[in-house]
Amino acid sequence: MVKVKICGLTDLETALFAAAAGAAALGFVFAPGRRRAGPEQARLICRALPPFVSRVGVFVDAPLPEVAQMVDYCGLDAVQLHGSEPPDYCRALGERVRVIKAFRVGGAGLPADMGDYPVAAVLLDTLVPGRAGGSGRAFDWRLAQNTGLKTPLILAGGLTPENVARAAALVKPYAVDVSSGVETDGRKDRKKIARLIRAAGEAGSAPLQM
């Protein structure tokens, strides 16, 4: 079954709801933006989550010591990198925590070097100039078929309760990552979270382990 990560969480009640609804991972954004979770709030939520729910910190070109500090302070299980972090950065960080590297996909297709990164998983998001992620726009999912990657693939970008099952059936990712697709008026919508997790659960996925 395809796993679901709900990203951009900023309050404990919604995070606990998403975990109870079946989310396998929850994401906390440490980069500037409206979905940013402060270190204290992220730590509070991470400590309150039940076991077997992965806590993922999202960073964009942050200094390595800063990321390492947040990993320890909040008790993060993984970090998700949405900037221009090179393979050596990922390798160094991977010595202490699982690393997910995000790549943006546009009309030119998949980045040629994404298989060169020593990471636990690769995430594909939509290329939108000036945005590191969370745009709510989908790319051509056919580009993500048969990537040949040896690491698990996470699909993101424009996923909603209405289209996530179709996207998962087409790409067969290890997991899907959703933020704006489960929001109403810029805030997380619990009904949409529940509907998306339920819809994703109806789609098959390759039995990869992360």
DRENDO-1510 file (C-alpha; in Angstrom, 1 decimal, always signed):
<recs>
REC; n; res; u; v; w
REC; 1; MET; +0.0; +0.0; +0.0 .
REC; 2; VAL; +1.3; +3.5; -0.8 .
REC; 3; LYS; +2.3; +5.4; +2.2 .
REC; 4; VAL; +1.2; +9.0; +2.9 .
REC; 5; LYS; +3.1; +11.9; +4.3 .
REC; 6; ILE; +1.1; +15.0; +5.3 .
REC; 7; CYS; +3.5; +18.0; +5.2 .
REC; 8; GLY; +3.4; +21.6; +6.5 .
REC; 9; LEU; +1.8; +20.8; +9.9 .
REC; 10; THR; +2.0; +23.5; +12.5 .
REC; 11; ASP; -0.4; +22.5; +15.3 .
REC; 12; LEU; -0.6; +19.4; +17.5 .
REC; 13; GLU; -4.3; +18.7; +17.1 .
REC; 14; THR; -4.1; +18.4; +13.3 .
REC; 15; ALA; -0.9; +16.3; +13.5 .
REC; 16; LEU; -2.5; +13.9; +15.9 .
REC; 17; PHE; -5.6; +13.6; +13.7 .
REC; 18; ALA; -3.4; +12.9; +10.6 .
REC; 19; ALA; -1.5; +10.2; +12.5 .
REC; 20; ALA; -4.8; +8.6; +13.7 .
REC; 21; ALA; -6.1; +8.7; +10.2 .
REC; 22; GLY; -3.3; +6.6; +9.0 .
REC; 23; ALA; -0.5; +9.0; +7.8 .
REC; 24; ALA; +2.8; +7.1; +7.9 .
REC; 25; ALA; +4.9; +10.4; +8.2 .
REC; 26; LEU; +4.3; +14.0; +9.1 .
REC; 27; GLY; +6.3; +16.9; +7.8 .
REC; 28; PHE; +7.5; +20.0; +9.6 .
REC; 29; VAL; +8.8; +22.9; +7.5 .
REC; 30; PHE; +11.8; +24.7; +8.9 .
REC; 31; ALA; +12.3; +26.9; +5.8 .
REC; 32; PRO; +10.8; +30.4; +5.7 .
REC; 33; GLY; +7.1; +30.5; +4.5 .
REC; 34; ARG; +3.6; +30.4; +5.8 .
REC; 35; ARG; +3.8; +26.7; +6.7 .
REC; 36; ARG; +6.9; +27.1; +8.8 .
REC; 37; ALA; +6.9; +25.4; +12.2 .
REC; 38; GLY; +9.1; +27.0; +14.8 .
REC; 39; PRO; +11.5; +24.7; +16.6 .
REC; 40; GLU; +9.6; +24.7; +19.9 .
REC; 41; GLN; +6.3; +23.9; +18.2 .
REC; 42; ALA; +7.8; +21.2; +16.0 .
REC; 43; ARG; +9.5; +19.7; +19.1 .
REC; 44; LEU; +6.3; +19.7; +21.0 .
REC; 45; ILE; +4.4; +17.9; +18.2 .
REC; 46; CYS; +7.2; +15.4; +17.6 .
REC; 47; ARG; +7.3; +14.4; +21.2 .
REC; 48; ALA; +3.5; +13.9; +21.3 .
REC; 49; LEU; +3.2; +11.7; +18.2 .
REC; 50; PRO; +2.6; +8.0; +18.6 .
REC; 51; PRO; +5.3; +5.4; +17.8 .
REC; 52; PHE; +5.8; +4.3; +14.2 .
REC; 53; VAL; +4.9; +7.7; +12.8 .
REC; 54; SER; +7.9; +9.2; +11.1 .
REC; 55; ARG; +8.8; +12.8; +11.9 .
REC; 56; VAL; +10.3; +14.6; +8.9 .
REC; 57; GLY; +11.9; +18.0; +8.9 .
REC; 58; VAL; +11.9; +20.0; +5.6 .
REC; 59; PHE; +14.8; +22.2; +4.9 .
REC; 60; VAL; +16.0; +24.4; +2.0 .
REC; 61; ASP; +19.8; +25.0; +1.7 .
REC; 62; ALA; +20.2; +25.2; +5.4 .
REC; 63; PRO; +23.7; +25.0; +6.9 .
REC; 64; LEU; +24.5; +21.4; +8.0 .
REC; 65; PRO; +25.0; +22.3; +11.7 .
REC; 66; GLU; +21.6; +23.9; +11.8 .
REC; 67; VAL; +19.9; +20.8; +10.3 .
REC; 68; ALA; +21.8; +18.5; +12.7 .
REC; 69; GLN; +20.7; +20.7; +15.6 .
REC; 70; MET; +17.1; +20.5; +14.6 .
REC; 71; VAL; +17.3; +16.7; +14.1 .
REC; 72; ASP; +18.5; +16.3; +17.7 .
REC; 73; TYR; +16.3; +19.0; +19.2 .
REC; 74; CYS; +13.0; +17.8; +17.7 .
REC; 75; GLY; +13.8; +14.1; +17.5 .
REC; 76; LEU; +13.4; +14.0; +13.7 .
REC; 77; ASP; +13.5; +10.6; +12.0 .
REC; 78; ALA; +14.3; +12.0; +8.5 .
REC; 79; VAL; +15.1; +15.2; +6.8 .
REC; 80; GLN; +13.7; +16.3; +3.4 .
REC; 81; LEU; +15.9; +18.6; +1.4 .
REC; 82; HIS; +14.3; +20.9; -1.2 .
REC; 83; GLY; +17.2; +23.1; -2.1 .
REC; 84; SER; +20.4; +22.7; -4.2 .
REC; 85; GLU; +22.1; +20.5; -1.6 .
REC; 86; PRO; +24.9; +18.5; -3.3 .
REC; 87; PRO; +25.6; +14.7; -2.9 .
REC; 88; ASP; +28.3; +15.4; -0.4 .
REC; 89; TYR; +25.9; +17.4; +1.8 .
REC; 90; CYS; +23.4; +14.5; +1.7 .
REC; 91; ARG; +26.2; +12.0; +2.5 .
REC; 92; ALA; +27.4; +13.9; +5.5 .
REC; 93; LEU; +23.9; +14.4; +6.9 .
REC; 94; GLY; +23.0; +10.7; +6.1 .
REC; 95; GLU; +25.5; +9.6; +8.7 .
REC; 96; ARG; +23.1; +10.7; +11.5 .
REC; 97; VAL; +19.6; +10.7; +9.9 .
REC; 98; ARG; +17.7; +9.4; +6.9 .
REC; 99; VAL; +17.8; +11.8; +4.0 .
REC; 100; ILE; +15.1; +12.4; +1.4 .
REC; 101; LYS; +16.3; +14.6; -1.6 .
REC; 102; ALA; +13.7; +16.5; -3.5 .
REC; 103; PHE; +14.0; +17.2; -7.2 .
REC; 104; ARG; +11.8; +19.4; -9.3 .
REC; 105; VAL; +10.3; +18.1; -12.6 .
REC; 106; GLY; +9.5; +20.3; -15.5 .
REC; 107; GLY; +9.0; +20.0; -19.2 .
REC; 108; ALA; +12.6; +18.8; -19.7 .
REC; 109; GLY; +11.9; +15.6; -17.8 .
REC; 110; LEU; +13.7; +14.1; -14.8 .
REC; 111; PRO; +17.0; +15.5; -13.5 .
REC; 112; ALA; +19.8; +13.3; -15.0 .
REC; 113; ASP; +21.8; +13.3; -11.8 .
REC; 114; MET; +19.2; +12.3; -9.2 .
REC; 115; GLY; +20.5; +8.7; -9.1 .
REC; 116; ASP; +23.9; +10.0; -7.9 .
REC; 117; TYR; +22.6; +11.0; -4.5 .
REC; 118; PRO; +23.3; +8.8; -1.5 .
REC; 119; VAL; +19.9; +9.1; +0.1 .
REC; 120; ALA; +17.2; +7.0; +1.6 .
REC; 121; ALA; +14.6; +8.2; -0.9 .
REC; 122; VAL; +14.1; +10.6; -3.8 .
REC; 123; LEU; +11.1; +12.9; -4.0 .
REC; 124; LEU; +9.7; +14.3; -7.2 .
REC; 125; ASP; +7.9; +17.7; -7.1 .
REC; 126; THR; +6.7; +20.1; -9.7 .
REC; 127; LEU; +9.2; +22.7; -11.1 .
REC; 128; VAL; +7.7; +26.2; -10.4 .
REC; 129; PRO; +10.2; +29.1; -10.7 .
REC; 130; GLY; +10.8; +30.8; -7.4 .
REC; 131; ARG; +9.2; +28.0; -5.4 .
REC; 132; ALA; +11.0; +25.2; -3.5 .
REC; 133; GLY; +7.8; +23.2; -3.1 .
REC; 134; GLY; +4.2; +23.4; -1.9 .
REC; 135; SER; +3.0; +25.0; -5.1 .
REC; 136; GLY; -0.1; +22.7; -5.4 .
REC; 137; ARG; +0.7; +22.1; -9.1 .
REC; 138; ALA; +1.1; +18.7; -10.7 .
REC; 139; PHE; +3.7; +17.7; -13.3 .
REC; 140; ASP; +3.2; +15.0; -16.0 .
REC; 141; TRP; +3.2; +11.9; -13.8 .
REC; 142; ARG; +4.1; +9.8; -16.8 .
REC; 143; LEU; +7.6; +11.2; -16.5 .
REC; 144; ALA; +7.9; +9.4; -13.1 .
REC; 145; GLN; +7.2; +6.0; -14.5 .
REC; 146; ASN; +10.0; +3.5; -14.7 .
REC; 147; THR; +12.7; +5.8; -13.4 .
REC; 148; GLY; +15.2; +3.0; -12.8 .
REC; 149; LEU; +16.0; +4.4; -9.4 .
REC; 150; LYS; +17.4; +2.0; -6.8 .
REC; 151; THR; +16.0; +4.1; -4.0 .
REC; 152; PRO; +12.3; +4.5; -3.0 .
REC; 153; LEU; +10.4; +7.1; -4.9 .
REC; 154; ILE; +8.1; +9.7; -3.3 .
REC; 155; LEU; +5.6; +11.6; -5.4 .
REC; 156; ALA; +4.6; +15.1; -4.6 .
REC; 157; GLY; +3.0; +18.1; -6.4 .
REC; 158; GLY; -0.6; +18.9; -6.9 .
REC; 159; LEU; -1.9; +15.7; -5.2 .
REC; 160; THR; -5.5; +15.9; -3.9 .
REC; 161; PRO; -8.1; +13.4; -2.5 .
REC; 162; GLU; -9.6; +13.3; -6.0 .
REC; 163; ASN; -6.4; +12.4; -7.9 .
REC; 164; VAL; -4.0; +10.7; -5.5 .
REC; 165; ALA; -5.3; +7.1; -6.3 .
REC; 166; ARG; -4.9; +7.7; -10.1 .
REC; 167; ALA; -1.4; +9.2; -9.6 .
REC; 168; ALA; -0.3; +6.3; -7.3 .
REC; 169; ALA; -1.7; +3.7; -9.7 .
REC; 170; LEU; +0.2; +5.3; -12.6 .
REC; 171; VAL; +3.6; +5.9; -10.9 .
REC; 172; LYS; +3.5; +3.2; -8.2 .
REC; 173; PRO; +5.6; +5.3; -5.7 .
REC; 174; TYR; +6.7; +4.2; -2.3 .
REC; 175; ALA; +4.8; +7.1; -0.9 .
REC; 176; VAL; +3.0; +10.3; -1.7 .
REC; 177; ASP; +3.7; +13.7; +0.0 .
REC; 178; VAL; +0.8; +16.2; +0.3 .
REC; 179; SER; +0.5; +19.7; +1.8 .
REC; 180; SER; -1.6; +22.2; -0.2 .
REC; 181; GLY; -3.9; +19.4; -1.5 .
REC; 182; VAL; -5.3; +18.9; +1.9 .
REC; 183; GLU; -5.9; +22.5; +2.7 .
REC; 184; THR; -8.9; +24.9; +2.6 .
REC; 185; ASP; -8.2; +28.6; +2.5 .
REC; 186; GLY; -4.6; +27.9; +3.4 .
REC; 187; ARG; -5.3; +25.8; +6.5 .
REC; 188; LYS; -5.1; +22.0; +6.9 .
REC; 189; ASP; -8.6; +20.5; +6.4 .
REC; 190; ARG; -9.1; +17.4; +8.5 .
REC; 191; LYS; -11.8; +16.1; +6.2 .
REC; 192; LYS; -9.5; +16.3; +3.2 .
REC; 193; ILE; -6.7; +14.7; +5.1 .
REC; 194; ALA; -8.9; +11.7; +5.9 .
REC; 195; ARG; -10.2; +11.5; +2.4 .
REC; 196; LEU; -6.7; +11.6; +0.9 .
REC; 197; ILE; -5.3; +8.9; +3.2 .
REC; 198; ARG; -8.3; +6.7; +2.4 .
REC; 199; ALA; -8.0; +7.2; -1.3 .
REC; 200; ALA; -4.3; +6.6; -1.3 .
REC; 201; GLY; -4.9; +3.4; +0.7 .
REC; 202; GLU; -7.0; +2.1; -2.2 .
REC; 203; ALA; -4.0; +2.4; -4.6 .
REC; 204; GLY; -1.3; -0.3; -4.9 .
REC; 205; SER; +2.4; +0.4; -4.6 .
REC; 206; ALA; +5.6; -1.5; -5.0 .
REC; 207; PRO; +6.6; -3.2; -1.7 .
REC; 208; LEU; +9.7; -1.2; -1.1 .
REC; 209; GLN; +11.1; -0.6; +2.4 .
REC; 210; MET; +12.7; +2.7; +3.4 .
</recs>
